[in-house]
Amino acid sequence: MSISSSRNAATTRAGIVALAFASLFSCQAAHAQTTFSDDRPRFLLDSQVGSESTLGYKFPSLSVGPSFEIPFKNRFELQGGASYSPDSKLITNNGRLVDVTASAIGFVNQRVGFTAGVEHGWLWTSEFDKKALFPSAGVVLRNDYFGPGRFYLSYIFPTGRVSATPDNTLSIQSNRLQGITLRQETRSFSHMRWGLESGVYRFCDESNPNEPPGSRRCHLGVSALARFSFEFHLGSRSRFSAPDAIDSDNF
């Protein structure tokens, strides 16, 4: 075989390989451009059961309530919800808790997003009443480990006062709770969701608000909860996608 023929054969093989890679990447790009997650507004009825004993609540921990998710502009999502819990505090052997949450997600692509939110909680017992604010920020990852799903990782920032002043008295201190929350949600049969949530938190005991904050004892607590939700879809799919979009059951 001549040198010229060898060169022509090598050039041909290189061209075939280049064409194959170009076709592969173009197909992937086309798939990414035309596949859209389920972007319908969603209303959910949520429930949770598990343990928050190390956070000061009697076992088991239960809560129920509604929530909603509203995607917009194909990259953003607003979430909100409320829950009621009849959980009893260990120190009073009674109590009830109401939480209201609001958050927003911005997706940088079809898989990865950043989230920020706030939770406001009210606790009533026979011996004291308490309210607290829990701001948080983190990331959310779409996945398909057990079906269409999302994984949330958030950090809760401490808030609230711990010291009284002559001009501003304080009857009950903030626990200054802070820590990491992990949550995996999976959609099954389009209208059912299930998942697990766990967290590791640092919080402090009540003490005399007129004493230095360093006199308080602080602890680590762990929560473990199973989540179950029934999902109602509002509107039609792919409100923001192209006419030839391929819809998916991811959310």
Secondary structure, DSSP 8 states (H G I E B T S, - for coil): --HHHHHHHHHHHHHHHHHHHHHHHHHHHHHHHHEE---S-EEEEEEEEEE-GGGTB-SSEEEEEEEEEEEETTTEEEEEEEEEE---BTTTS--EEEEEEEEEEEESSSSEEEEEEEEEEEEE-SS-EEEEEEEEEEEEEEE-SSSSEEEEEEEE---S----BTTB--SS-----EEEEEEEEEEETTTEEEEEEEEEEEEE----TTS-GGGS-EEEEEEEEEEEEEEEE-S-S-SSS-TT-EE-S--
